[in-house]
Amino acid sequence: MSLRSQAAPAAKTALLRLGGYAACRTLFPSRKIAILRYHAVCDPWGNPYAHPGICVSPAAFESHVRYLAGHYAVLPLPEIVDRVRGGRPLPANTVAITFDDGYADNLDAARTLHRHGLSATFYITAGCLAGGQPFWPAEIRTLLRAVPGPVLTLSTGGTPVRIPLGTPEERRTAVRTVTKLLKGNPIPVREALRDQLREAAGDVQEPEYMLRWDELAEMHALGMTIGSHTLTHPNLPNAGVEAARQELTESKARLERELGAPVTMFSYPNGGADRYMTPAIAQVVRDTGYAAATTSRNAFATPASDLYALERVQVQERLEDLIFALEIERFLLKPMARPGEVE
Ligand SMILES: [Zn+2]
């Protein structure tokens, strides 16, 4: 990631415009599998539900899709998994497109992909679509905006946690602190903390930012793959094996019932620096009938990758950064550690 941000933007633009990347692709065709990891497709700075770092604007997304359709072998992830499992070859420069969470803006993204003849995998937090329980990573952003300052005190099992809210900077830090707190505890503790937060925020109107079930059906009808991202987006190792089994089983059953089709792809929630998968959790994913699972480890998958710990490439706004990752970083990023080695 650091290389991507250190390389001069102008140099990356020149490489793209002058055909440097195209030459790279022709001379050194990639045998790796670039599984791109998107979340929200919306204005990074003007939306109430997603951290700017996980947003790509609709205009940028359209440019990504147009370029990918013209220059890469974009395949549905289930087809890649089938070929890897069967020992069958993949085309050079294979790319798969994935989305985590299930934001309402993903419907337009699916329409854009369809217009360009591409398909993607959308991992849905099945208990949190419109009409379900609020999607907590987004809900806490709304609640924390409404909590009066200068300090919020939350209690976990009798231990008070003081969260300063006096300045805009403290409020930004508070989102990270509360996110970490909710991820770091079993589901009942998470819910108790969320109740305290709701009480502190008072009567807040939560905007609707998750897909509706009929919209998800439309995406499926457009040829998109629908996968599971659990029911309620817990950190699975912190939730425990039994809660994980329930999250994996019930989300799969709900999605299959709504779509009338098998759901075999899974994506581990809450990646990043925290431990979000273990060998025991990967075993639950296998046992509950999924064919493959993707992580948030920023690296390229290969035909030798563990199908239950597939690496993904985190996508950023600018097309230049995306293609820089695909053509330059692919030589540099290390394959991910095995499950359990992930810190
Ligand atoms: Zn997620």
Boltz pocket constraint, residues with backbone or C-beta under 6 A from the ligand:
constraints:
  - pocket:
      binder: B
      contacts: [[A, 100], [A, 101], [A, 229], [A, 233], [A, 268], [A, 269], [A, 270]]
      max_distance: 6.0
